[in-house]
């Protein structure tokens, strides 16, 4: 490793510092995402009080039946989950893998072994960012020192003779080549996922929201209306709602700060006033 920096002690120390910084952030955000609960609605013993209920007469008896959905704004609604016996706030969805409803559910991540939702989404995106930075840093070091790598391995790295290399030839290569191969594969796979989530962050959507909004946009177009994402407040505020309104050093260094309060509360203590909401808006 010292030879990679052509005998420069300062460059060697700088590399160690950058490497430790990236490694610490990758590990921290991975475990923070895996062990931070994404958030779930609590059990609601009386959903009719929040969602509203209607009375019907059956055989001279009053039958109370509560509504299963409450619209509070255009394309914004609270719904009842029969499985969890709870009221799902806007953007919450039931995860069949986890067996519970998740606030701002994005997806179930098998690598994290948990759902990615409201309280751990920042950790997930930060993990992708630092993983991508670490991979690119590793690839940069290898290409920067290409002239110091064995010619056979250099050809392998440059993909000029990889097709002719046998399994035995590959197994004899140095850790530098293995590092290059792993970093390149991780950079491509995580890079595609990172670009997707950067788009979602900038547009105030989750993966589930994206498909829900596609349907809403199609329904609005068929009725001659224009769909607007009710949670999109501009890309700056959208990003801030994920990283938080915190100093810059809490964004680029490991931090356990919580995300800002959602635009619509997760738990309703009373039924909101929806008298001004027309049927065309929902």
N, C-alpha and C positions, 0 to 999 in steps of 0.2 A: 504493500500500500504506500509506504513513503516514497518508493521509486516512481509511483504514478504522478507525484508532484515535483519530480525532477530535482529532488534534494531540498526543496523549499520547506523549512520548518513552519513558516507562517501559513502557507497554503495547506499544509497537513493539519495544523490546528484548526484552521477555518473549516476544512472538510469534516473533521470530527464534530465540530460545533453544529454545523448544518445537518449532518447526519443524525446526531442525537436529537436535534430540534424536530426534524421530520419524523423520526422513529417514535419519539415520545408522543407527538400529536396523533400519529396513526394508531398506536396502541391505546392511548387514552380515549379517543373518540370511538374506537371499536367497542371497548368494554363499557363506556358510558351509554352507548346506544343499546347494547345488549342487556344491560342491567337496570336501565331506567324505564319504568313502566310508561307506556305511551298514553295512558289515561283512559278511563272507562266510566260511563254513566252509572250512577248508583240506582239501587232498586227503588221503584216508585210504587207505593201501596195504593195511591189514589190518582191514576192518570186522568180521570175525568175532570178533576179540579183544574188541571193545567190545559189539557187538550180540548176540554168542553165535552158536554154530553147532551144527549137528546132523550126525551121521554116518549114512550109509545104505550098504548093500551092493548093488552092481550088478555082476553077472558075477564075483563073488568079489573085487571091488575096493572099497575104502573111498572113498566120495564125500563130501566135506565141502561143506556148503552153509550159508552164514551166514543169520541171520534179517535181515529187512528193517526190523523195528521193535522197539524196546525200551521198554517201559512202566516208568517209574520212580516214578510216583505216579498217582492217579486223573486221567485225561485229560491226562497229561503223558508225552510219549514222544519218543524219539530215532529218526529214520528215515534210511534210506539213500537217497541220490539217485543214480540210475543215470546221469544226465546229467553231473553235476559230480564223480561218484565221491567223494562226501564224506558225512559223517554230519551230517544236519540236526538241530540242537538244537531244543528246544521253541519254538514260535512262528516258526520259520524256514520259509521257503517258497521255491520256485524261481520266479524271475521270467523269463518267456519273452521279455520285451523286452530285459532286460539280459543274459540268457543265463547266469545264475548264481544260486545260492541266497543269500538275504538274511536276516540276523538280524532278527527281529521285523518282518518285512516288512509295511508298510502298503499301499503302492501305488507304481506308477511314475508320477512326475509329469512331464508333458511340458513344463511351464513351468520346472522345475528341470533338466530333461534328465538325471534320475537317479532311482534308486529311493529311496524314503523308508523308512528302517529304523532300527535301534537307535542308531547313532552320530550320525545327523543329524535324528532326529525332533524333538528339542527346537528345533532351528533352524527347522524347518518350522512348528511351532506358534507359535513366537515371531514369525516372519514374518507369520503371519496376524493375530496379536494387534496388532502395531504397525501393520500395514497398515490394519486396522479403526480403530485409534485415529487414524491420520493422516487417513483419510477423514472420520470424524466430526468431527475438529477443523476440517477444511476446510469442511465443511457448516455447522458452528456459526458460523464467521466470516462466511460469506456471509449466513446468516439474521440474524445480529446486525446486519449493516449493510444490511439489505434496503431501508431508507428512503433510502440513498445510491446505489442502483442505478437505472439508467434505467427508467422505467415499463414500456417494452416488454419489456425483459429481465426485469424483476420478474415480469411476467405469465408469461413463459416458464418462469421458475424455479418459480413457484407452480403450474405446470401448468394454468393457466386458459386459455391461448391457444395451447398448443403444437400442438394438432391443426390450427389454422388457419394456422400458420406454414409458409411454403414453404421450400424448400432455400435459395433466395437470401436469405430473411429470416434464416435460422439462420446462414448463412455471414457475415452482417454483424454478428453479435453479438460482444461483447467476450470477452476471455479469461476473465473472471469466470464467464460462463455456461458456457463450455467446461469450466472447472474444476469447476463445480457438476455438470454432466452426468457427467463422468468419475468424480468422487468418489462420486456417488450410485450409479452402476452398479457401481463397484468395492466399495462398502460393502455392497450387497445380495449380490453374488456371493461375496465373501470372508466376509461375515457368516454366511451359511448354512453354508459349509464350516467356519468357526471353531466354530459351535455343535455341529456334528457331532463335531469332534475334541475339543472340551471334554468331551462325553459319553464319548468313548472314553478320554480321559485319566483321568476320574473313575472309570471302571469297569475300568481295566487291560485294555484291549483295543486291538487294531489293527483296521483295516477288514477284513482277512482273518479275524482272530480272531472278529469279530462274526458272520460267516456260519458259521464253524466251530462257534461256541458255539450258534448257532441249531439246527444239526443235532444237536449233543450234547444240548441241552436237550430236543429232540423225542424222541431215542432214549431218554433217561433217563425221560421221562414215559411213554413206551409200555411201559417195563419196570417201572413203579411206583416209580421212584426220583426224587430231587430233584437236579438238576444245580447244582453250584456252581463258579464260575470259579476254578480253582486258583491263579490269579495275582492275584486281587482281595484286597488286604490292607487295604481301607478307603480312602476317597478321599484322605485326607491322605498316606498312604504311597504310594498310586498316583501322585499328583502329584509327590511327592518323587523317585520312581524315574525321572521324566522330567526335571525341572529340576535334580535333584541335591541333595545335602546340603551346600549351600554358603551363604555369607552372602547376604543379600538383594540387595546391590548387584551381585552377579554374575548375578542374574536379570533385573534391570531395565536393566542396561547390557551392552553387547557383551562376551561372554566365550567363550573356547574350551574351557572345562572339559568333561571327558567325563562321560557319565552313570554312575550307580553300577553296580556289578557286578550281573549278572542273578541272579534267584533260583535258577536252575539253570544250571550252567556251560555255556558254548558248546562247549568242547573237553573231551572225556573222555580221561583217560590210562589208565583201566582200567574194567572192567565194574563198575557199581555193584551193590550187594546189593538184589535185588528179591524176596527170599524171603517177605517179609511182605506182599506185594501180592497180593491175591486177584483172581481173574478177574472178579469182579463190579465191581471198582473201576475197571477199565480200559475 
